[in-house]
C-alpha cells in the first residue's frame, strides 16, 4: 500500500472511529446528563464552604480523564479527583462512563482531551492544550535547574509524579487555605508528598519568595517555575511583583506560564462575557490581561522586560490581528 493509500485509510479509520464515538455518547446521553446533574448538584450544595476552587477542579478533571483514557498517565490526579469534597463519586462515574466506554470501543479521543494537543486552540480548550505545552517545557528546562517551583499550585500533581531518584527538589506555593485542603486530600487519597515542600503564601499579600528561601529553596541555584492558570486571576501589581521575584532568581532560571490578553476582559463576544460572569460568580474574577495590540508577542516581551525577564518561547492563541485580536497564549521567560 503506497503512502497516499495509507493516509486515506488512516483518515477513513479516524472518521469512522469519531462517528461511532459520537453515536455511543448520543445513545448513552441520559446517563451522562444524570451524572452531570448529580455532579453539579454536589458542587452547589458544597458551595464555597468546601474550599475547593472551581477553576482548579476543571484542569484536574481533564487530567483525570486523560489518565483514564490511557493517553497521559497521572496516578496522583486519578486518586485525588474522587476525594474532593465537592465531587460526587456517583456523578463522576455516571458522567464519564459513556465517554470512557466510547473511547475504549473506538480508540477515539475528543480534541479537548487530546495529548499531545495539536492544531489551533479554541478558547474552551485552553486548559487542556496547556498541559502539553507545560509538560514539554518541563522536559526541556527542568533538568538543567534541579529546583522545581509550582506557583499557585492548586491541584496540580506534576511534582507528585517525579520519582525521588530524579534529584529534583520540588516546592509548591499557594494560598494557605487552598494548600491546607490539598494536603489533607492528598493524605486521604494515600498519595506520598514527602518529595514536595509546601509554602503557604498569598501572591497579593505575602513575600512568597522570601518564604520559599526560608523553606530550603536555594536562591543561588537556578530553578524552573511553573505558573499555570493563575496570572489572569491576579491584579497587575501582583503579577509584576511575582515576575520580578522570578527575575531576581539565579541565572539560568526559567518560568513557564499561560496568560490572557485584555481581549478576555473587554470582548463582548458571548464566550468571554459568559467566562467573566462565571468566574466572578465563583469568587475568582478575571483581573489581568496583557495588552492585545498586535503583535501581542511584542507587548508581552516588553512587559516581561520591565520585570527583569526575557521572552524565549511563546505560542499566541487567537488571530493576533486588529480585527480579531489574540486572546491569550503560553510562554517561557528567562531571567537576565
C-alpha positions in Angstrom: 0.0 0.0 0.0 1.5 3.3 -1.0 1.7 6.4 1.2 -1.4 8.1 -0.2 -3.5 5.0 0.3 -2.1 4.6 3.9 -3.0 8.2 4.6 -6.5 7.8 3.2 -7.1 4.6 5.1 -5.9 6.2 8.3 -8.2 9.2 7.7 -11.2 7.0 7.0 -10.5 4.9 10.1 -10.3 8.1 12.2 -13.5 9.4 10.8 -15.3 6.1 11.4 -14.0 6.0 15.0 -15.2 9.5 15.5 -18.7 8.7 14.2 -19.1 5.7 16.4 -17.7 7.5 19.4 -20.4 10.2 18.9 -23.1 7.6 18.4 -22.3 5.8 21.6 -22.3 9.1 23.5 -25.7 10.0 22.0 -27.2 6.7 22.9 -25.9 6.9 26.5 -26.6 10.7 26.8 -29.2 10.2 29.5 -26.5 8.5 31.7 -24.1 11.4 31.1 -26.8 14.0 31.8 -27.8 12.3 35.1 -24.2 12.2 36.1 -23.6 15.9 35.4 -26.8 16.8 37.3 -25.6 14.9 40.3 -22.1 16.4 39.9 -23.3 20.0 39.6 -25.8 19.4 42.4 -23.0 18.4 44.8 -20.9 21.4 43.8 -23.9 23.7 44.5 -24.6 22.0 47.8 -21.0 22.1 48.9 -20.6 25.7 47.7 -17.6 27.8 48.7 -17.5 26.2 52.1 -15.8 23.2 50.5 -12.8 25.4 49.9 -12.2 23.8 46.5 -11.5 26.3 43.7 -13.8 25.7 40.8 -11.1 26.9 38.4 -8.7 24.4 39.9 -11.2 21.5 39.7 -11.6 21.8 35.9 -8.0 21.1 34.9 -7.7 18.3 37.5 -10.8 16.7 35.9 -9.2 17.0 32.5 -6.0 15.3 33.6 -8.1 12.6 35.4 -9.9 11.9 32.0 -6.6 11.8 30.1 -5.3 9.3 32.7 -8.3 7.1 32.4 -8.2 7.2 28.6 -4.6 6.0 28.9 -3.1 8.9 26.9 -1.3 10.7 29.8 -0.5 8.7 32.9 -1.1 10.7 36.1 -2.0 8.4 39.0 -2.0 11.2 41.6 -4.7 13.0 39.6 -6.6 9.8 39.3 -6.6 9.3 43.0 -7.1 13.0 44.0 -10.2 14.0 42.0 -12.6 11.4 43.6 -11.8 12.6 47.1 -12.5 16.3 46.5 -15.3 17.4 48.9 -17.4 18.9 46.2 -17.2 15.8 43.9 -19.9 13.2 43.8 -18.2 9.9 43.1 -21.5 8.6 41.6 -21.8 11.7 39.5 -18.2 11.3 38.3 -18.7 7.7 37.3 -22.0 8.2 35.6 -20.9 11.3 33.6 -17.6 9.8 32.5 -18.8 6.2 31.8 -20.3 6.8 28.2 -17.2 8.8 27.2 -14.7 6.3 28.5 -16.7 3.4 27.1 -16.8 5.0 23.7 -13.1 5.6 23.8 -12.4 2.0 24.8 -14.5 0.7 21.9 -13.3 3.1 19.2 -10.0 4.5 20.3 -11.2 8.0 19.5 -10.1 10.9 21.8 -12.0 14.1 21.7 -9.7 17.0 20.8 -10.3 18.8 24.1 -8.6 15.8 25.9 -6.0 15.0 23.2 -2.4 14.6 24.3 -0.2 15.8 22.8 -2.5 18.7 21.8 -2.1 19.7 18.2 -3.5 22.5 16.0 -5.3 25.7 16.8 -6.6 26.2 20.4 -10.1 27.4 20.8 -10.9 29.4 24.0 -12.7 26.4 25.6 -9.6 24.2 25.1 -7.0 26.4 26.7 -6.8 24.4 30.0 -6.4 21.1 28.1 -3.9 22.4 25.5 -1.6 24.0 28.0 -1.0 20.6 29.6 1.0 19.6 26.5 2.9 22.9 26.4 3.9 22.8 30.1 4.9 19.2 30.1 7.1 19.9 27.1 8.7 22.9 28.8 9.3 20.9 32.0 11.1 18.3 29.9 13.1 21.0 28.2 14.1 23.2 31.1 13.8 21.5 34.4 16.7 19.0 34.2 19.1 22.0 33.9 18.0 23.5 37.1 17.3 20.9 39.9 14.7 23.1 41.6 11.0 23.0 40.6 8.6 25.6 42.0 4.9 25.5 41.2 3.3 28.8 41.9 -0.4 28.8 42.7 -0.2 25.0 42.5 -3.9 24.4 43.2 -4.5 20.7 42.4 -1.5 20.3 40.1 0.1 16.9 40.5 3.3 17.3 38.5 5.6 17.4 41.5 4.0 14.3 42.8 4.8 12.4 39.7 8.6 12.7 40.0 10.4 9.7 41.4 12.9 10.6 44.1 15.8 9.4 42.1 15.5 12.3 39.7 17.1 14.6 42.2 14.6 17.4 41.6 13.8 19.4 44.7 10.1 20.4 44.4 8.2 23.3 46.0 4.5 24.3 45.9 3.4 27.8 46.7 -0.3 28.6 47.2 -2.8 30.3 49.5 -2.8 28.8 53.0 -6.4 27.7 52.9 -6.2 26.1 49.5 -2.9 24.4 50.3 -4.2 23.1 53.7 -7.2 21.5 52.0 -5.0 19.9 49.2 -2.6 18.4 51.8 -5.5 16.8 53.7 -7.0 15.4 50.5 -3.6 14.1 49.3 -3.3 12.3 52.6 -6.8 10.9 52.3 -6.0 9.7 48.8 -2.9 8.0 50.1 -0.5 10.0 47.9 3.1 10.3 49.1 4.1 14.0 49.4 7.5 13.5 51.1 9.2 14.8 48.0 7.4 18.2 48.0 7.9 21.2 50.2 4.7 23.2 50.7 4.9 27.0 51.3 1.6 28.7 52.2 1.6 32.3 50.8 -0.8 34.7 49.1 0.6 36.4 46.0 -1.4 39.5 46.6 -0.2 39.9 50.3 2.9 37.9 51.1 6.6 37.8 50.1 6.4 34.3 48.8 10.0 34.4 47.5 11.4 35.1 51.0 9.3 32.3 52.4 10.5 30.0 49.7 14.1 30.7 50.5 13.4 30.0 54.2 12.0 26.6 53.3 15.0 25.1 51.7 15.0 26.8 48.3 18.5 27.9 47.2 18.4 31.3 45.6 21.9 30.8 44.3 20.9 27.9 42.1 18.7 28.1 39.0 15.1 26.9 39.2 12.2 26.2 36.9 9.0 28.0 37.9 5.6 26.8 36.7 2.8 29.4 36.9 -0.2 27.7 35.3 -3.7 29.2 35.3 -3.0 31.9 37.8 -1.9 35.2 36.2 -5.3 36.1 34.9 -6.9 36.0 38.4 -4.4 38.4 40.0 -4.2 42.2 39.8 -1.4 43.8 37.7 0.7 44.8 40.7 0.8 41.2 42.0 1.6 39.9 38.5 4.5 42.3 38.2 5.8 41.6 41.7 5.7 37.9 41.1 7.6 38.1 37.8 10.2 40.5 39.3 10.9 38.0 42.1 11.4 35.2 39.5 13.6 37.6 37.5 15.8 38.0 40.6 16.4 34.3 40.8 19.8 32.8 39.8 20.9 32.9 36.2 19.5 30.0 34.3 16.1 30.1 36.0 13.0 30.0 33.8 9.3 30.5 34.2 6.6 28.9 32.1 3.1 30.5 32.3 -0.1 30.9 30.4 -1.8 34.3 30.1 -4.9 36.1 28.8 -4.8 39.4 26.9 -7.1 42.3 27.7 -9.3 40.9 24.9 -10.6 38.5 27.5 -11.5 41.4 29.8 -13.0 43.7 27.1 -14.6 41.4 24.5 -18.3 41.5 24.0 -18.3 38.0 22.5 -20.6 35.6 24.2 -17.8 33.2 25.3 -15.9 35.9 27.2 -19.0 37.6 28.7 -20.0 34.1 30.0 -16.5 33.4 31.2 -16.3 36.7 33.1 -19.7 36.2 34.7 -18.9 32.6 35.6 -15.5 33.3 37.2 -17.0 36.3 39.1 -19.9 34.2 40.4 -17.3 31.6 41.6 -15.5 34.3 43.5 -12.5 34.2 41.1 -13.0 37.1 38.7 -10.7 37.7 35.8 -8.5 40.7 36.6 -5.4 40.9 34.4 -4.6 40.7 30.7 -1.6 41.5 28.6 -2.1 44.3 26.0 -3.6 42.7 22.9 -2.4 45.4 20.5 -0.9 43.4 17.5 1.7 41.9 17.5 0.8 40.9 21.1 4.1 38.9 21.4 5.9 42.2 21.4 3.6 43.6 24.1 4.3 40.5 26.2 8.1 40.8 25.6 8.0 44.5 26.7 6.0 43.6 29.8 8.4 40.9 30.8 11.5 43.1 30.1 10.2 45.6 32.6 10.1 42.7 35.2 13.6 41.6 34.5 12.8 38.7 32.2 13.3 37.9 28.6 10.7 36.1 26.4 12.3 33.0 24.8 9.2 30.9 23.8 5.7 31.8 23.0 2.5 30.4 21.5 0.0 33.0 20.7 -3.7 32.0 21.0 -6.1 33.7 18.6 -5.6 35.5 15.3 -3.5 38.4 16.6 -4.8 41.0 14.1 -6.6 44.3 14.6 -9.8 42.7 13.5 -9.5 39.6 15.6 -7.0 40.0 18.4 -5.2 37.3 20.3 -6.9 36.4 23.5 -4.1 34.6 25.3 -1.0 32.5 25.0 1.6 30.2 26.5 5.1 31.4 27.2 8.5 30.8 28.7 10.8 33.6 30.0 14.3 33.6 31.4 16.0 35.8 34.0 18.6 38.2 32.8 
